Amino acid sequence: MSAVSTEWATRLGLRAPIVCAPMGGVAGGRLASAVSRAGALGTIGMGSAGSAEALERELALLDTGGAPFGIGLVGWSLDRDPAMLSLARDAGPALVSVSFLDWSAPMRPAWIAAVQSAGALAVTQVSTAAEARHAAEAGVDAVVARGREGGGHGDHREPRRELLAEVLAAVDLPVLSAGAVSAANGVAEAIAQGAAAAWVGTAFSACPEALTSDAARAVLLAADGSETLVSRVLDVALERPWPARFPERLLRTPFVDRWQGREDQLAGDPETRAAFRAAFESDDFSIVPIDAGQGVGLLTEARPAAEVVAALVSGPATI
Ligand SMILES: Cc1cc2nc3c(=O)[nH]c(=O)nc-3n(C[C@H](O)[C@H](O)[C@H](O)COP(=O)(O)O)c2cc1C
């Protein structure tokens, strides 16, 4: 099926060198199943609000027909609910990613051996070559070089292409490429550069199998990449304990524009935060921003995951 293939993907039993990124609130068991059945690697993503209970619920929906799948966890939220890691290990994934860790200095986190002893690949996202070196020294099986174009939380530093080249030169490990890889030309380019696979988030976020609400899907399909912004406003407004070094790329709204750069004032303004929370709870996306990468403008239809996989492999320049 695949015009592009890599040794890493073939070894994992994939027909396409594509991993659907673990996306909290988007990539549940249904999306993971559809992506894996289509020959790429589907993942279940637990975001910062993830829990063992939520993971159990999504795992119950998993039906990949024997195809491999992955699970993605948020590193700093594992301290809050460590049962997520044992549950993930025991679910039989081919890959477990633990992201949003501080790889700026060497460390030896215990999750790596825990994942590997269950027969899964241990993977993490990095945003510099130095971070990739530290992750490699810690024993991960692969790293995701995540460029600043990417959607959701991250340390938005270098553009995807430059970061991939630097990380490939820095470590002797499979390197996956992420950050607005949202159409076939992005996948082909990443593989031609030497990536083991593309790690794709936003392009799958409007799929009918995703956890995305209809209202959010409509906003994603109408948006273009120039409307994204890297911001902490959503986390501050909702009092989410995200480390400041991981802001998120999201679709700007007038609320974001109003508070961008004034996050301290927002933190000290309980009335505004309460009004925002009400908008959040009622899915009012004229106020509440949605996570998306700079490739969001390439999403033109709510296409099923299998069609997105096919389009990423050999399709046109839009999804
Ligand atoms: C809606 C959304 C939610 C995300 N949630 C997570 C998450 O829970 N865990 C994680 O490791 N990465 C998460 N990410 C980041 C992805 O792993 C990846 O870095 C990013 O999607 C790549 O860029 P792209 O969206 O432009 O393809 C999320 C991204 C998006 C768009």
The ligand as an SDF file (V2000), in Angstrom:
LIG
                    3D

 31 33  0  0  0  0  0  0  0  0999 V2000
   -5.0950   18.0170   20.1480 C   0  0  0  0  0  0  0  0  0  0  0  0
   -3.7060   17.5540   20.4970 C   0  0  0  0  0  0  0  0  0  0  0  0
   -3.5040   16.8840   21.7090 C   0  0  0  0  0  0  0  0  0  0  0  0
   -2.2200   16.4110   22.0320 C   0  0  0  0  0  0  0  0  0  0  0  0
   -2.0470   15.6940   23.1880 N   0  0  0  0  0  0  0  0  0  0  0  0
   -0.8620   15.0850   23.4160 C   0  0  0  0  0  0  0  0  0  0  0  0
   -0.7200   14.1660   24.4930 C   0  0  0  0  0  0  0  0  0  0  0  0
   -1.6430   13.9210   25.2600 O   0  0  0  0  0  0  0  0  0  0  0  0
    0.4800   13.5480   24.6550 N   0  0  0  0  0  0  0  0  0  0  0  0
    1.5260   13.7590   23.7960 C   0  0  0  0  0  0  0  0  0  0  0  0
    2.5730   13.1670   23.9720 O   0  0  0  0  0  0  0  0  0  0  0  0
    1.4260   14.6570   22.7920 N   0  0  0  0  0  0  0  0  0  0  0  0
    0.2590   15.2920   22.5680 C   0  0  0  0  0  0  0  0  0  0  0  0
    0.1440   16.1550   21.5060 N   0  0  0  0  0  0  0  0  0  0  0  0
    1.3320   16.4710   20.6900 C   0  0  0  0  0  0  0  0  0  0  0  0
    1.6170   15.3810   19.6640 C   0  0  0  0  0  0  0  0  0  0  0  0
    2.2430   14.2760   20.2970 O   0  0  0  0  0  0  0  0  0  0  0  0
    2.5430   15.8600   18.5350 C   0  0  0  0  0  0  0  0  0  0  0  0
    3.7250   16.3850   19.0470 O   0  0  0  0  0  0  0  0  0  0  0  0
    1.8870   16.8890   17.6210 C   0  0  0  0  0  0  0  0  0  0  0  0
    0.5470   16.5820   17.3870 O   0  0  0  0  0  0  0  0  0  0  0  0
    2.6170   16.9470   16.2870 C   0  0  0  0  0  0  0  0  0  0  0  0
    2.2350   18.0470   15.5360 O   0  0  0  0  0  0  0  0  0  0  0  0
    0.9500   18.0930   14.5510 P   0  0  0  0  0  0  0  0  0  0  0  0
   -0.2240   18.1670   15.4420 O   0  0  0  0  0  0  0  0  0  0  0  0
    1.1760   19.3500   13.8040 O   0  0  0  0  0  0  0  0  0  0  0  0
    0.9700   16.8650   13.7050 O   0  0  0  0  0  0  0  0  0  0  0  0
   -1.1200   16.6620   21.1630 C   0  0  0  0  0  0  0  0  0  0  0  0
   -1.3420   17.3460   19.9600 C   0  0  0  0  0  0  0  0  0  0  0  0
   -2.6110   17.7910   19.6180 C   0  0  0  0  0  0  0  0  0  0  0  0
   -2.8090   18.4910   18.3070 C   0  0  0  0  0  0  0  0  0  0  0  0
  1  2  1  0
  2  3  1  0
  2 30  2  0
  3  4  2  0
  4  5  1  0
  4 28  1  0
  5  6  2  0
  6  7  1  0
  6 13  1  0
  7  8  2  0
  7  9  1  0
  9 10  1  0
 10 11  2  0
 10 12  1  0
 12 13  2  0
 13 14  1  0
 14 15  1  0
 14 28  1  0
 15 16  1  0
 16 17  1  0
 16 18  1  0
 18 19  1  0
 18 20  1  0
 20 21  1  0
 20 22  1  0
 22 23  1  0
 23 24  1  0
 24 25  2  0
 24 26  1  0
 24 27  1  0
 28 29  2  0
 29 30  1  0
 30 31  1  0
M  END
$$$$
